[in-house]
Amino acid sequence: MKKQLDESVEKIETTIGELITIITEIALEDGKSEEESYELTSKTLERILRHKTNDTDLPPNIM
């Protein structure tokens, strides 16, 4: 079953570096160890980057 995205979701303009930094900061707050925090960061980033987007969301030079 596919999940429907809420149409009120806003796109956030950020760099990959900013994304990694904030996810790492959050993971370091919640992880039991530094190693666990970096593993959580890795899995979160992988999940975000593997998330399929609608082709119309991509800039023309990527399609």
Jmol script that loads the backbone (N, CA, C; Angstrom):
load data "model"
ATOM      1  N   MET A   1       0.836  -1.175   0.000  1.00  0.00           N
ATOM      2  CA  MET A   1       0.000   0.000   0.000  1.00  0.00           C
ATOM      3  C   MET A   1       0.886   1.244   0.000  1.00  0.00           C
ATOM      4  N   LYS A   2       0.672   2.140  -0.946  1.00  0.00           N
ATOM      5  CA  LYS A   2       1.451   3.368  -1.024  1.00  0.00           C
ATOM      6  C   LYS A   2       0.880   4.410  -0.076  1.00  0.00           C
ATOM      7  N   LYS A   3       1.781   5.149   0.552  1.00  0.00           N
ATOM      8  CA  LYS A   3       1.361   6.229   1.431  1.00  0.00           C
ATOM      9  C   LYS A   3       1.099   7.472   0.588  1.00  0.00           C
ATOM     10  N   GLN A   4       0.059   8.182   0.923  1.00  0.00           N
ATOM     11  CA  GLN A   4      -0.247   9.441   0.262  1.00  0.00           C
ATOM     12  C   GLN A   4       0.478  10.565   0.988  1.00  0.00           C
ATOM     13  N   LEU A   5       1.163  11.427   0.256  1.00  0.00           N
ATOM     14  CA  LEU A   5       1.831  12.563   0.860  1.00  0.00           C
ATOM     15  C   LEU A   5       0.831  13.682   1.090  1.00  0.00           C
ATOM     16  N   ASP A   6       0.943  14.302   2.228  1.00  0.00           N
ATOM     17  CA  ASP A   6       0.111  15.452   2.545  1.00  0.00           C
ATOM     18  C   ASP A   6       0.495  16.591   1.612  1.00  0.00           C
ATOM     19  N   GLU A   7      -0.468  17.203   0.973  1.00  0.00           N
ATOM     20  CA  GLU A   7      -0.172  18.261   0.016  1.00  0.00           C
ATOM     21  C   GLU A   7       0.359  19.520   0.676  1.00  0.00           C
ATOM     22  N   SER A   8       0.297  19.603   2.006  1.00  0.00           N
ATOM     23  CA  SER A   8       0.795  20.784   2.690  1.00  0.00           C
ATOM     24  C   SER A   8       2.297  20.682   2.972  1.00  0.00           C
ATOM     25  N   VAL A   9       2.932  19.595   2.540  1.00  0.00           N
ATOM     26  CA  VAL A   9       4.360  19.417   2.752  1.00  0.00           C
ATOM     27  C   VAL A   9       5.111  20.445   1.921  1.00  0.00           C
ATOM     28  N   GLU A  10       6.070  21.131   2.560  1.00  0.00           N
ATOM     29  CA  GLU A  10       6.860  22.139   1.866  1.00  0.00           C
ATOM     30  C   GLU A  10       8.240  21.596   1.545  1.00  0.00           C
ATOM     31  N   LYS A  11       8.793  22.023   0.439  1.00  0.00           N
ATOM     32  CA  LYS A  11      10.161  21.667   0.087  1.00  0.00           C
ATOM     33  C   LYS A  11      11.090  22.572   0.875  1.00  0.00           C
ATOM     34  N   ILE A  12      12.208  22.008   1.301  1.00  0.00           N
ATOM     35  CA  ILE A  12      13.204  22.765   2.032  1.00  0.00           C
ATOM     36  C   ILE A  12      14.456  22.860   1.171  1.00  0.00           C
ATOM     37  N   GLU A  13      14.907  24.070   0.936  1.00  0.00           N
ATOM     38  CA  GLU A  13      16.130  24.277   0.161  1.00  0.00           C
ATOM     39  C   GLU A  13      17.311  24.175   1.114  1.00  0.00           C
ATOM     40  N   THR A  14      18.205  23.222   0.883  1.00  0.00           N
ATOM     41  CA  THR A  14      19.378  23.027   1.728  1.00  0.00           C
ATOM     42  C   THR A  14      20.474  22.359   0.915  1.00  0.00           C
ATOM     43  N   THR A  15      21.666  22.354   1.466  1.00  0.00           N
ATOM     44  CA  THR A  15      22.765  21.648   0.809  1.00  0.00           C
ATOM     45  C   THR A  15      22.894  20.271   1.452  1.00  0.00           C
ATOM     46  N   ILE A  16      23.561  19.365   0.777  1.00  0.00           N
ATOM     47  CA  ILE A  16      23.786  18.030   1.334  1.00  0.00           C
ATOM     48  C   ILE A  16      24.624  18.130   2.611  1.00  0.00           C
ATOM     49  N   GLY A  17      25.550  19.066   2.648  1.00  0.00           N
ATOM     50  CA  GLY A  17      26.382  19.261   3.838  1.00  0.00           C
ATOM     51  C   GLY A  17      25.557  19.696   5.040  1.00  0.00           C
ATOM     52  N   GLU A  18      24.631  20.626   4.824  1.00  0.00           N
ATOM     53  CA  GLU A  18      23.756  21.080   5.910  1.00  0.00           C
ATOM     54  C   GLU A  18      22.868  19.937   6.392  1.00  0.00           C
ATOM     55  N   LEU A  19      22.376  19.145   5.450  1.00  0.00           N
ATOM     56  CA  LEU A  19      21.530  18.008   5.796  1.00  0.00           C
ATOM     57  C   LEU A  19      22.292  16.995   6.650  1.00  0.00           C
ATOM     58  N   ILE A  20      23.496  16.673   6.238  1.00  0.00           N
ATOM     59  CA  ILE A  20      24.321  15.721   6.998  1.00  0.00           C
ATOM     60  C   ILE A  20      24.615  16.265   8.396  1.00  0.00           C
ATOM     61  N   THR A  21      24.944  17.545   8.475  1.00  0.00           N
ATOM     62  CA  THR A  21      25.264  18.156   9.770  1.00  0.00           C
ATOM     63  C   THR A  21      24.093  18.077  10.734  1.00  0.00           C
ATOM     64  N   ILE A  22      22.914  18.461  10.308  1.00  0.00           N
ATOM     65  CA  ILE A  22      21.767  18.482  11.222  1.00  0.00           C
ATOM     66  C   ILE A  22      21.341  17.072  11.607  1.00  0.00           C
ATOM     67  N   ILE A  23      21.375  16.141  10.669  1.00  0.00           N
ATOM     68  CA  ILE A  23      21.013  14.758  10.998  1.00  0.00           C
ATOM     69  C   ILE A  23      22.024  14.177  11.987  1.00  0.00           C
ATOM     70  N   THR A  24      23.298  14.484  11.793  1.00  0.00           N
ATOM     71  CA  THR A  24      24.334  14.006  12.707  1.00  0.00           C
ATOM     72  C   THR A  24      24.139  14.595  14.103  1.00  0.00           C
ATOM     73  N   GLU A  25      23.850  15.893  14.184  1.00  0.00           N
ATOM     74  CA  GLU A  25      23.630  16.534  15.485  1.00  0.00           C
ATOM     75  C   GLU A  25      22.473  15.881  16.234  1.00  0.00           C
ATOM     76  N   ILE A  26      21.392  15.615  15.533  1.00  0.00           N
ATOM     77  CA  ILE A  26      20.230  14.977  16.158  1.00  0.00           C
ATOM     78  C   ILE A  26      20.582  13.559  16.597  1.00  0.00           C
ATOM     79  N   ALA A  27      21.276  12.827  15.749  1.00  0.00           N
ATOM     80  CA  ALA A  27      21.657  11.449  16.077  1.00  0.00           C
ATOM     81  C   ALA A  27      22.595  11.407  17.282  1.00  0.00           C
ATOM     82  N   LEU A  28      23.507  12.367  17.381  1.00  0.00           N
ATOM     83  CA  LEU A  28      24.423  12.394  18.525  1.00  0.00           C
ATOM     84  C   LEU A  28      23.684  12.671  19.832  1.00  0.00           C
ATOM     85  N   GLU A  29      22.579  13.399  19.762  1.00  0.00           N
ATOM     86  CA  GLU A  29      21.762  13.651  20.958  1.00  0.00           C
ATOM     87  C   GLU A  29      21.033  12.389  21.395  1.00  0.00           C
ATOM     88  N   ASP A  30      20.599  11.573  20.438  1.00  0.00           N
ATOM     89  CA  ASP A  30      19.751  10.422  20.738  1.00  0.00           C
ATOM     90  C   ASP A  30      20.477   9.090  20.812  1.00  0.00           C
ATOM     91  N   GLY A  31      21.650   9.003  20.224  1.00  0.00           N
ATOM     92  CA  GLY A  31      22.366   7.727  20.202  1.00  0.00           C
ATOM     93  C   GLY A  31      22.956   7.375  21.560  1.00  0.00           C
ATOM     94  N   LYS A  32      23.075   6.082  21.799  1.00  0.00           N
ATOM     95  CA  LYS A  32      23.669   5.600  23.051  1.00  0.00           C
ATOM     96  C   LYS A  32      25.180   5.715  23.028  1.00  0.00           C
ATOM     97  N   SER A  33      25.756   5.727  21.839  1.00  0.00           N
ATOM     98  CA  SER A  33      27.202   5.872  21.677  1.00  0.00           C
ATOM     99  C   SER A  33      27.452   6.662  20.399  1.00  0.00           C
ATOM    100  N   GLU A  34      28.680   7.130  20.234  1.00  0.00           N
ATOM    101  CA  GLU A  34      29.027   7.859  19.018  1.00  0.00           C
ATOM    102  C   GLU A  34      28.884   6.949  17.798  1.00  0.00           C
ATOM    103  N   GLU A  35      29.310   5.700  17.948  1.00  0.00           N
ATOM    104  CA  GLU A  35      29.213   4.747  16.841  1.00  0.00           C
ATOM    105  C   GLU A  35      27.756   4.532  16.433  1.00  0.00           C
ATOM    106  N   GLU A  36      26.892   4.363  17.410  1.00  0.00           N
ATOM    107  CA  GLU A  36      25.467   4.173  17.113  1.00  0.00           C
ATOM    108  C   GLU A  36      24.882   5.418  16.443  1.00  0.00           C
ATOM    109  N   SER A  37      25.329   6.589  16.883  1.00  0.00           N
ATOM    110  CA  SER A  37      24.837   7.841  16.311  1.00  0.00           C
ATOM    111  C   SER A  37      25.211   7.967  14.838  1.00  0.00           C
ATOM    112  N   TYR A  38      26.443   7.614  14.505  1.00  0.00           N
ATOM    113  CA  TYR A  38      26.863   7.692  13.104  1.00  0.00           C
ATOM    114  C   TYR A  38      26.162   6.639  12.242  1.00  0.00           C
ATOM    115  N   GLU A  39      25.888   5.492  12.813  1.00  0.00           N
ATOM    116  CA  GLU A  39      25.127   4.459  12.090  1.00  0.00           C
ATOM    117  C   GLU A  39      23.707   4.961  11.813  1.00  0.00           C
ATOM    118  N   LEU A  40      23.100   5.602  12.813  1.00  0.00           N
ATOM    119  CA  LEU A  40      21.763   6.168  12.648  1.00  0.00           C
ATOM    120  C   LEU A  40      21.780   7.259  11.573  1.00  0.00           C
ATOM    121  N   THR A  41      22.801   8.092  11.589  1.00  0.00           N
ATOM    122  CA  THR A  41      22.942   9.136  10.571  1.00  0.00           C
ATOM    123  C   THR A  41      23.034   8.513   9.178  1.00  0.00           C
ATOM    124  N   SER A  42      23.851   7.498   9.048  1.00  0.00           N
ATOM    125  CA  SER A  42      24.037   6.825   7.769  1.00  0.00           C
ATOM    126  C   SER A  42      22.735   6.235   7.241  1.00  0.00           C
ATOM    127  N   LYS A  43      22.029   5.540   8.106  1.00  0.00           N
ATOM    128  CA  LYS A  43      20.775   4.907   7.678  1.00  0.00           C
ATOM    129  C   LYS A  43      19.714   5.952   7.323  1.00  0.00           C
ATOM    130  N   THR A  44      19.675   7.039   8.081  1.00  0.00           N
ATOM    131  CA  THR A  44      18.708   8.102   7.795  1.00  0.00           C
ATOM    132  C   THR A  44      18.997   8.747   6.447  1.00  0.00           C
ATOM    133  N   LEU A  45      20.256   9.072   6.196  1.00  0.00           N
ATOM    134  CA  LEU A  45      20.621   9.676   4.915  1.00  0.00           C
ATOM    135  C   LEU A  45      20.341   8.737   3.751  1.00  0.00           C
ATOM    136  N   GLU A  46      20.649   7.469   3.938  1.00  0.00           N
ATOM    137  CA  GLU A  46      20.380   6.496   2.881  1.00  0.00           C
ATOM    138  C   GLU A  46      18.895   6.449   2.565  1.00  0.00           C
ATOM    139  N   ARG A  47      18.090   6.446   3.595  1.00  0.00           N
ATOM    140  CA  ARG A  47      16.644   6.388   3.393  1.00  0.00           C
ATOM    141  C   ARG A  47      16.132   7.635   2.665  1.00  0.00           C
ATOM    142  N   ILE A  48      16.649   8.798   3.052  1.00  0.00           N
ATOM    143  CA  ILE A  48      16.244  10.042   2.399  1.00  0.00           C
ATOM    144  C   ILE A  48      16.667  10.042   0.938  1.00  0.00           C
ATOM    145  N   LEU A  49      17.912   9.663   0.674  1.00  0.00           N
ATOM    146  CA  LEU A  49      18.434   9.723  -0.691  1.00  0.00           C
ATOM    147  C   LEU A  49      17.838   8.659  -1.607  1.00  0.00           C
ATOM    148  N   ARG A  50      17.389   7.563  -1.035  1.00  0.00           N
ATOM    149  CA  ARG A  50      16.771   6.514  -1.860  1.00  0.00           C
ATOM    150  C   ARG A  50      15.289   6.766  -2.112  1.00  0.00           C
ATOM    151  N   HIS A  51      14.712   7.698  -1.359  1.00  0.00           N
ATOM    152  CA  HIS A  51      13.287   8.008  -1.520  1.00  0.00           C
ATOM    153  C   HIS A  51      13.033   8.471  -2.946  1.00  0.00           C
ATOM    154  N   LYS A  52      12.115   7.813  -3.596  1.00  0.00           N
ATOM    155  CA  LYS A  52      11.818   8.159  -4.984  1.00  0.00           C
ATOM    156  C   LYS A  52      11.013   9.444  -5.029  1.00  0.00           C
ATOM    157  N   THR A  53      11.403  10.314  -5.957  1.00  0.00           N
ATOM    158  CA  THR A  53      10.666  11.554  -6.155  1.00  0.00           C
ATOM    159  C   THR A  53       9.969  11.488  -7.494  1.00  0.00           C
ATOM    160  N   ASN A  54       8.998  12.303  -7.632  1.00  0.00           N
ATOM    161  CA  ASN A  54       8.291  12.442  -8.886  1.00  0.00           C
ATOM    162  C   ASN A  54       9.249  13.109  -9.877  1.00  0.00           C
ATOM    163  N   ASP A  55       9.368  12.603 -11.076  1.00  0.00           N
ATOM    164  CA  ASP A  55      10.299  13.157 -12.068  1.00  0.00           C
ATOM    165  C   ASP A  55      10.085  14.644 -12.303  1.00  0.00           C
ATOM    166  N   THR A  56       8.874  15.130 -12.088  1.00  0.00           N
ATOM    167  CA  THR A  56       8.621  16.556 -12.316  1.00  0.00           C
ATOM    168  C   THR A  56       9.271  17.404 -11.234  1.00  0.00           C
ATOM    169  N   ASP A  57       9.694  16.806 -10.130  1.00  0.00           N
ATOM    170  CA  ASP A  57      10.362  17.538  -9.063  1.00  0.00           C
ATOM    171  C   ASP A  57      11.833  17.767  -9.370  1.00  0.00           C
ATOM    172  N   LEU A  58      12.369  17.081 -10.365  1.00  0.00           N
ATOM    173  CA  LEU A  58      13.785  17.164 -10.666  1.00  0.00           C
ATOM    174  C   LEU A  58      14.070  18.301 -11.641  1.00  0.00           C
ATOM    175  N   PRO A  59      15.206  18.960 -11.459  1.00  0.00           N
ATOM    176  CA  PRO A  59      15.571  19.992 -12.431  1.00  0.00           C
ATOM    177  C   PRO A  59      15.727  19.390 -13.822  1.00  0.00           C
ATOM    178  N   PRO A  60      15.482  20.143 -14.876  1.00  0.00           N
ATOM    179  CA  PRO A  60      15.540  19.611 -16.252  1.00  0.00           C
ATOM    180  C   PRO A  60      16.886  18.992 -16.608  1.00  0.00           C
ATOM    181  N   ASN A  61      17.985  19.497 -16.056  1.00  0.00           N
ATOM    182  CA  ASN A  61      19.290  18.968 -16.428  1.00  0.00           C
ATOM    183  C   ASN A  61      19.579  17.614 -15.760  1.00  0.00           C
ATOM    184  N   ILE A  62      18.714  17.138 -14.870  1.00  0.00           N
ATOM    185  CA  ILE A  62      18.908  15.844 -14.205  1.00  0.00           C
ATOM    186  C   ILE A  62      18.124  14.749 -14.911  1.00  0.00           C
ATOM    187  N   MET A  63      17.062  15.111 -15.589  1.00  0.00           N
ATOM    188  CA  MET A  63      16.175  14.113 -16.190  1.00  0.00           C
ATOM    189  C   MET A  63      16.765  13.547 -17.452  1.00  0.00           C
TER     190      MET A  63
END
end "model"
wireframe off; spacefill off
backbone 0.3
color backbone group
